[in-house]
Amino acid sequence: MTALRPEREDLYGGAPYESYGSAPYETPVEAASYEPSLDPVSYEPAADPLSYEGAGDPVSYEGADEQVSYEPVADPAPYVPPLDDETVALRIPEPPAGAVGGESISASGASSASPATGSTSGGRAARRKAAKRRHGRHGGSSPELDPESEPAAEGSRPLSRVEARRQARARKASPGVVASRAIGEVFITTGVLMLLFVSYQLWWTNVRAHAQADKETSSLQDGWASGKRNPGAFAPGQGFAILHIPKLDVVVPIAEGVSNKKVLDRGMVGHYGEGALKTAMPDAKTGNFALAGHRNTHGEPFRYINRLTAGDPIVVETQDKYYVYKMASILPVTPPSNTSVIDPVPKGSGFTGPGRYITLTTCTPEFTSKYRMIVWGKMVEERPRSKGKPDALVQ
């Protein structure tokens, strides 16, 4: 927009100032123009190209009838471009409350919309943050619809799918833990089985063997009382006598043979009466009556024969007689192959000639069968049952 300046009067004659021509001198004056600067925050009026120092003061001409003054045009309202949330250029900040159009804008009105409406005044970054709060990371589904995510604790941020999977993997046992658990279970099972086996060997076999031995003893005594049993040859595994060791409180039946299954494991003691190891019977005029028995398990009748001392009685009861022996000597350790200990005159016993002897053999050390322990005795009395029990059994 442009304007014409008024004509100026001549300083000397009062006539209007004229140029060399007849027409008055007219000088076009540019109105003050205001262009927005690069700074979107402030807008300053541009400088008047025809202004001079002190242009802001009113202009007066000496001698003029009236003074012509020029006042700077008022600064119009600054131009505010519309907000563009997607641009990355500079933005004009929002005007303070009550500064635009004379209207008062409250703080609540200038704030962003609530997250519930899904809109926000913070731009793209704020919308992304709001989306993360609503849906978790990377635009995942809401925790209410995600079957793999866990319900968050009250007042805490819901877990995203990645976080839920990470926590699930953390709770899952590693292969090393699984292997250690399996090995531990194997060890525990093995220990339980070993405990059961030991209990069976050390306790149950004794219970069962004692029951079988007691039954055989009662059967022998009942048969002798009824006269159904007669002295003579006995079949392998057949009971024919009863062994008493008063000092050890042992009362156990004697059966023919030394078979584990038929004789020894049933809690009885066996007579060496077969093959090359055949020995004499108690009623023989000379010879060695040799017996074998367990030291541990299966009734363990010979467990404490190492406690016998010289002179302790050993009694063999048959259908018609009692044979009383006195303990003579002991051989603590010998190989199982030393069969000379059951000879008619056993070697190492101290006996020098034929006689009526008894030999007790068992395993040693305890709970092993590596070696044999031998106890010998010599008969000192043969007593018919009609005369009653010998003194060794009465005391």
C-alpha positions in Angstrom: 0.0 0.0 0.0 1.4 3.5 -0.9 0.4 7.1 0.0 1.2 10.6 -1.2 3.0 13.1 1.0 1.2 16.6 1.3 2.8 19.5 -0.6 5.4 21.5 1.3 5.4 25.3 1.4 8.3 27.4 0.3 10.4 28.5 3.2 10.9 32.0 1.7 7.6 33.0 0.2 5.1 30.7 1.6 4.3 29.3 -1.7 4.4 25.7 -2.2 7.7 24.3 -3.0 8.0 23.5 -6.7 10.4 21.7 -8.7 12.0 23.1 -11.9 8.8 22.2 -13.7 5.4 23.7 -13.2 3.8 20.7 -11.4 4.4 20.5 -7.7 6.9 18.1 -6.5 5.3 14.9 -5.3 7.2 12.3 -3.6 5.7 8.8 -3.2 6.2 7.5 0.2 6.1 3.9 1.0 3.9 3.0 3.9 5.6 1.2 6.7 5.5 -2.4 5.8 5.7 -5.3 8.2 7.0 -8.6 7.1 7.3 -11.6 9.4 10.8 -12.4 10.2 12.3 -15.9 10.1 11.7 -16.2 13.8 8.1 -17.5 14.2 8.0 -16.3 17.8 8.3 -12.5 17.2 7.4 -10.2 14.4 9.1 -6.8 14.2 8.1 -4.1 11.7 10.6 -3.8 8.8 12.7 -0.6 8.6 11.3 2.2 6.5 13.7 2.6 3.5 13.1 6.3 3.5 13.4 6.8 7.2 16.2 8.7 8.8 17.6 8.8 12.2 15.0 9.9 14.5 12.3 8.9 12.2 10.1 7.9 15.0 9.7 11.6 16.1 7.2 13.8 14.5 8.5 15.8 11.5 8.2 19.5 11.7 9.3 22.3 9.3 10.2 25.6 10.6 8.0 28.4 9.2 5.3 26.1 8.1 1.7 27.0 9.0 1.1 23.6 10.3 3.2 20.7 11.3 2.9 17.4 9.6 3.6 14.5 11.9 4.0 10.9 11.0 3.4 8.2 13.7 4.4 4.6 13.2 1.5 2.4 12.3 0.4 0.2 15.1 1.7 -3.4 15.0 -1.1 -5.6 13.8 -1.9 -9.0 15.4 0.9 -11.5 14.6 0.0 -14.2 12.1 -0.2 -17.6 13.7 0.0 -20.5 11.3 -2.1 -23.6 12.0 -0.5 -26.3 14.1 0.8 -29.3 12.2 1.5 -32.2 14.4 3.3 -34.1 11.7 5.9 -31.4 10.8 9.4 -31.4 12.1 9.8 -27.6 11.7 9.7 -25.0 14.4 6.4 -24.2 15.9 5.0 -21.0 17.4 4.2 -21.7 21.0 0.6 -21.5 22.1 -0.3 -18.0 23.3 -0.9 -17.6 27.1 -4.3 -17.8 28.5 -6.5 -14.8 27.5 -4.1 -13.5 24.9 -5.9 -14.5 21.7 -8.9 -12.5 20.6 -9.5 -11.3 24.2 -10.8 -14.7 25.1 -9.6 -16.4 28.2 -8.3 -20.0 27.8 -8.1 -22.0 31.0 -5.2 -24.4 31.7 -7.6 -27.3 31.5 -8.6 -26.3 28.1 -5.0 -26.1 26.8 -4.1 -29.5 28.1 -4.2 -32.5 26.0 -7.1 -34.8 25.7 -7.4 -37.7 28.1 -5.8 -41.0 27.0 -9.3 -42.5 27.0 -10.2 -40.5 23.9 -7.0 -41.6 22.1 -5.9 -37.9 21.3 -3.0 -36.0 22.7 -1.4 -32.5 22.1 2.2 -33.8 22.4 2.6 -34.8 18.7 3.8 -38.1 17.3 6.1 -38.9 20.2 3.4 -38.4 22.7 1.0 -40.6 20.7 3.6 -43.3 20.5 4.0 -43.2 24.3 0.2 -43.4 24.8 0.0 -46.3 22.4 2.7 -48.1 24.3 0.9 -47.6 27.5 -2.3 -48.9 26.0 -1.0 -51.8 23.9 2.5 -52.6 25.1 5.7 -52.6 23.1 5.8 -52.8 19.3 2.1 -52.3 18.9 1.3 -55.7 20.6 -2.2 -56.6 21.6 -3.6 -55.5 24.9 -2.8 -57.7 27.8 -6.5 -58.5 28.2 -6.5 -60.2 24.8 -3.0 -61.7 24.9 -3.2 -65.3 26.2 0.6 -65.5 26.7 0.8 -62.4 28.8 0.3 -62.6 32.6 -2.1 -60.4 34.5 -0.2 -57.5 35.9 -0.3 -56.8 39.6 -2.7 -54.1 40.8 -1.2 -50.6 40.1 1.6 -51.9 37.9 2.2 -51.7 34.1 0.8 -54.7 32.1 3.4 -57.0 30.7 4.0 -57.1 27.1 4.2 -60.4 25.1 8.0 -60.3 25.0 8.2 -59.7 28.7 5.8 -62.4 29.5 7.7 -64.9 27.3 11.0 -63.8 29.0 9.5 -64.4 32.4 8.2 -67.8 31.3 11.6 -68.8 30.0 13.1 -67.6 33.3 10.7 -69.9 35.3 11.4 -72.8 33.0 14.1 -75.1 34.4 17.3 -75.3 32.4 18.6 -78.7 31.0 21.2 -78.8 33.8 18.6 -78.5 36.5 16.4 -81.1 34.8 19.4 -83.5 34.6 20.4 -82.9 38.2 16.9 -83.6 39.3 16.8 -86.8 37.3 20.1 -87.9 38.8 18.9 -87.0 42.2 15.8 -89.1 41.8 17.8 -92.0 40.5 20.1 -91.8 43.6 17.1 -91.5 45.9 15.4 -94.5 44.3 18.6 -96.5 44.4 19.1 -95.6 48.1 15.6 -96.7 48.9 16.0 -100.0 47.1 19.3 -100.6 48.8 17.7 -99.8 52.2 14.9 -102.2 51.4 17.4 -104.9 50.4 19.4 -104.5 53.5 16.3 -104.6 55.6 15.3 -107.8 53.9 18.7 -109.4 54.3 19.3 -108.4 57.9 15.8 -108.4 59.3 13.2 -110.2 57.2 15.3 -113.2 56.4 16.0 -113.8 60.1 12.3 -113.4 60.9 11.3 -115.9 58.2 14.2 -118.4 59.0 13.4 -118.3 62.7 9.8 -119.1 62.0 10.7 -122.0 59.7 13.3 -123.3 62.2 10.8 -123.2 65.1 8.3 -125.0 63.0 10.8 -127.7 62.2 11.8 -128.1 65.8 8.2 -128.5 67.0 7.6 -131.0 64.2 10.7 -133.1 65.4 9.7 -133.0 69.0 6.1 -133.9 68.2 7.2 -136.8 66.0 9.5 -138.1 68.7 6.8 -138.0 71.3 4.4 -139.9 69.0 7.0 -142.5 68.0 6.5 -141.8 64.2 10.2 -140.9 63.7 12.8 -143.7 63.8 16.6 -143.3 63.8 18.3 -144.2 60.5 19.3 -142.6 57.2 17.8 -139.2 56.4 17.0 -137.6 53.1 18.7 -134.3 52.1 16.9 -131.4 53.9 15.2 -133.7 56.4 15.6 -132.7 60.0 16.7 -135.4 62.4 18.2 -133.7 65.5 18.2 -130.4 67.5 21.4 -128.5 68.5 21.6 -126.6 71.8 24.3 -124.1 72.7 23.2 -122.9 76.2 25.8 -120.1 76.5 24.5 -118.5 73.2 20.8 -119.4 73.8 20.7 -121.3 70.5 18.2 -124.0 69.8 18.1 -124.9 66.2 17.2 -128.0 64.2 19.8 -130.1 62.4 19.0 -131.3 58.8 20.8 -133.5 56.4 23.0 -131.7 53.9 24.5 -128.3 53.6 22.3 -126.9 50.8 21.6 -123.2 51.2 18.1 -123.4 49.7 17.0 -126.6 51.4 18.7 -126.2 54.8 20.8 -123.2 55.7 18.6 -120.4 54.3 15.7 -121.9 56.2 17.4 -121.2 59.5 18.7 -124.7 60.2 22.2 -126.0 60.5 23.3 -128.7 58.0 25.2 -131.9 58.5 28.1 -132.7 56.2 26.7 -136.1 55.1 27.1 -136.2 51.3 29.8 -137.1 48.9 33.5 -136.4 49.8 32.5 -134.2 52.7 30.4 -136.9 54.4 31.1 -137.1 58.2 30.0 -139.4 61.0 26.7 -139.3 62.8 26.6 -138.6 66.6 25.9 -142.2 67.5 29.0 -143.5 65.6 31.7 -145.0 67.9 34.4 -142.8 66.4 34.3 -140.0 64.0 33.7 -136.3 63.5 30.1 -134.9 63.5 30.5 -131.8 61.3 27.9 -129.0 61.0 27.6 -125.8 59.0 25.4 -122.8 59.7 25.0 -119.1 58.8 26.8 -116.4 60.8 24.7 -113.6 59.4 21.1 -113.5 58.0 18.7 -116.4 57.6 18.5 -117.0 61.3 22.3 -116.6 61.8 22.5 -119.5 64.4 26.4 -119.4 64.5 26.8 -115.7 64.7 28.4 -115.7 68.1 30.3 -119.0 68.2 33.5 -117.0 68.4 32.4 -116.3 72.0 32.6 -119.9 73.1 35.5 -120.9 75.4 37.0 -124.2 76.3 34.6 -126.3 78.4 31.3 -124.6 77.2 28.7 -127.4 76.5 27.3 -128.2 73.1 24.4 -130.6 73.1 22.9 -132.6 70.2 19.4 -133.9 70.9 18.1 -136.9 68.9 14.9 -139.1 69.2 16.4 -141.4 71.8 19.6 -139.7 73.2 21.4 -136.6 74.2 25.0 -136.2 73.1 27.0 -133.7 75.2 30.2 -132.2 73.9 32.7 -129.8 75.5 34.2 -127.0 73.5 37.9 -127.7 73.0 39.5 -125.3 70.5 38.8 -122.7 67.8 40.4 -121.8 64.5 39.5 -118.1 63.8 40.3 -118.0 60.1 40.9 -120.6 57.4 40.2 -120.8 53.7 37.0 -122.4 52.5 39.0 -125.0 50.7 40.5 -126.4 53.9 38.4 -129.5 54.2 40.8 -131.2 56.6 39.1 -129.4 59.5 36.2 -132.0 59.2 38.4 -135.1 58.9 37.8 -137.9 61.4 40.7 -136.5 63.4 40.5 -132.8 62.3 43.8 -131.1 61.6 44.5 -128.0 63.8 42.0 -129.1 66.5 44.6 -130.4 68.9 43.2 -133.9 68.8 45.8 -136.6 68.4 43.8 -139.7 67.8 40.4 -141.1 66.9 37.5 -140.0 69.0 34.0 -138.7 69.0 34.2 -135.1 67.9 32.0 -132.3 66.8 32.9 -129.5 64.4 31.0 -126.2 63.8 31.9 -124.2 60.6 30.7 -120.7 59.6 31.7 -117.7 57.5 34.1 -115.0 58.7 34.4 -112.0 58.9 30.8 -111.1 59.6 28.6 -110.3 56.5 31.1 -112.0 54.2 31.9 -115.5 53.0 35.6 -115.0 52.3 36.9 -117.2 55.1 35.7 -119.9 57.5 35.8 -120.0 61.3 36.0 -123.5 63.0 35.0 -124.6 66.5 35.8 -128.1 67.7 34.4 -130.0 70.6 34.8 -133.5 72.2 32.0 -135.7 73.4 31.9 -136.1 77.1 28.4 -137.7 77.7 25.9 -139.8 75.9 22.6 -139.7 77.8 19.4 -141.7 77.0 16.2 -139.6 76.9 14.7 -141.9 79.4 17.1 -140.5 82.0 15.9 -136.9 81.4 17.8 -133.9 80.1 21.5 -133.5 80.8 22.7 -131.0 83.3 23.8 -128.6 80.5 20.2 -128.1 79.5 18.7 -128.1 83.0 20.8 -125.2 84.4 
